[in-house]
Amino acid sequence: MIKVIAHHSALRFQIFTPQFARSGSESKKLIVEVNVNDTIKHLHDKVCDALHIPAPVSGFKVDMHTQEAPIHNSACTTTIGATGLFALAVEGTVPLYVVPRSSALEERSQPVGQGMGDVFLVKDHWHPSQKQSDRGMAMMLSALRVFAQLAKQHKLGERYQAAALSTFAGLSKFPPAVRCLYLLLQGSKPTTSECAALSHSLFEILEITVPEELINNDRGRLFEGARLLFGLVSEKARALAQSDANLIIVLTDFHPVQAHHGLMASAAEIHDDNDRVESDPTLRVCTLSGVQNRSVIVFRGQLDTLPDAIPDLIKDVAYLAELCGQSGLAVWRPTTLASAAAPCLAFDEDGLVCVYTGRVPCALPSRDMGVFRPLHGDETPDMAQVESKLAPFLRKYELEGTDVFDILGSPRSRQLDAPDEILMFCVDVSQSMEHGTAFLDDIPATQDDDLVRLIDVEAFERSTLVKTEAALWTYEGLQDVLEAVKEADQHQQKQIAGKMIQIISIMVLECLETRKMSAEQLDGRSHARLREVRADIERLQVFAAGLRTFSSEIVDLIVLRSEAIEVSGVQYWQVGHGTRQETPGPKPYPLDDDITDIPVHLRCPVSYTALEDPVVAADGKSSCPAQCH
């Protein structure tokens, strides 16, 4: 860079927007010149005129950035000469990076929130010039969060992060967006204006990435393809990190600003020393950012000289989806999250992409998986219920052809949905059958499948978790089920509870089959009895349908309830043990003869014993068949 001496009377600024930075042609025409005594607000108004944007009376209508930091609203009354911007001039011209705001009333120069999770919540500053759909915003912010965390944890360390920044810089050629991504990779919180710069850059890149026919030429759906873009960046960054290519080097300066009174200088104190502001980048950044940001982030080299990172295969969305699967950006079904490593992408109950953040300690069995939803925040939903609501959304995406945005791209997750091979290892540790092997006998699947045909489709619509739970709690063998689960090892309780539910389901279906046969026999004979049987059939059908629909929830309820019961004094016999000796109890009291004696009319007149299969003899009297002969 060539430094321009501060005594020059005017300074020229070359305007770059995310769109112009990518094209590289129209930006040469957007040059404004201001006097050294003009204020930052005057510069802002001239930029608005150049971009044909009405300038407001007060405040900013566009976000302005230097290569080092954003320009805060509080610097609007500062003169150009007091800002030290002359030090950033190249051949008399200062690059100025501008992002138009979607709302003039929105303040974008403040931190995004209290916690790091607030950074990725859907807010106005994340929307580009074209407002995006809920699916697109959830996709972009979820993929961005997972991408940033995976890059921070990558085994190649800082080399991979530098490669990711270089790749993205080649795509966007917009330093404020690269700076925002750098802060996210470092686990720091960018300002809202920096988030807006990243959002607008992503929008411009996705315009040439996402096929128009895939989103019906609706620019409000471009962010739905954000996962594919981050998959491309991840793969290119991996290849760059393992090569000898020159990568972006980030220079940061975090030393504190010394002032006349106190550690941090006020804007007024810094303005009084123009020479010091020009020579010290930290002071210059504090002046422009309202003494809110002490860090100077400079990228060595000009970003617009980096080669374009978009390959010829950019339109091959299926290929990009496969890259997502290889880069840890696959989207997992809720029922397969137990096999996934956090953080990863998942689906929420609205069919939108969210972030699986890991197991939540001290949570209920069915609500121990934490997720982050960009439209709502952190939650611990019941994954079984989420899975049950997901099918219509996935079917819609498949019919639209947009399933490539979130469903495709993970061979491992697809294999968990429909495995083509199951490998099982069985080890016999029984030692002559004196100890159990902990293997449970499998119930033939055909038995269950053959009986499912007895359940009407309407029964599945009528069944609810509350009805199923109420019917289960009145089941006569529930106490035995709870005791069996409680006696099992903790890591086997869910498995045993699931097996018990399967057994109960088969028993209910067998009872249902018997009731249907009884109804066929009673048809047209006893109407009262037929109504009772049909009522039993309807109750059993709803119960059986509920056991199949809410099996995972019922298993969790049984495990939870088994913890609160007291096991009765039942003795269990094992192979090798002797037979159990019954303890003799007290002798019963003798009953009176008038209770135990058989009435005369129930005795055989010949043997005087109780009648057994009596017949009527020729003389009209009843007697046992043996006595008649």
Buried (B, 14 or more C-beta within 10 A) or exposed (E): EEEBEBEEEEBBBBBBBBBBBBEEEEBEEBEBEBBBEBBBBBBBBBBBEBBEBEBBEEBBBBBBBBBBBBBBBBBBEBBBBBBBBBBBBEEEBBBBBBBBBBEBEBBBBBEBBEEBBEBBBBBBBBBBBBEBBBBBBBBBBBBBBBBBBBBBEBEBEEBBBBBBBBBBBBBBBBBBBBBBBBBBBBEEBBBBBBBBBBBBBBBBBBBEBBEEEBBEEBBBBBBBBBBBBBBBBBBBBBEBBEEEEEBBEBEEBEEEBEBEEEEBBBBEBBBEBBEEBBEBBBBBBBBBBBBBBBBBBBBEEBBBEBEEBBEEEBBBBEBBBBBBBBBBBBBBBBBBBEEBEBBBBBBBBBBBBBBBBBEBEEEEBBBBBBBBBBBBEBBBBBBBBBBBBBEEBBEEBEEEEBBBBBBBBBEEBBEBEEEEEEEEEEEEEEEEEEEEEEEEEEEEEEEBEEBEEBBBEEBBEEBBBEBBBEBBEEBEEBEEBBBBBBEBEEEEBBBBBBBBBBBBBBEBBBBBBBBBEBBEEBEEEEEEEBEBBBEBBBBBBBBBBBBBBBBBBBBBBBBBBBEEEEEEEEEEEEEEEEEEEEEEEEEEEEEEEEEEEEEEEEBBBEEEEEBEEBEEBEEEEBBBEEBBE
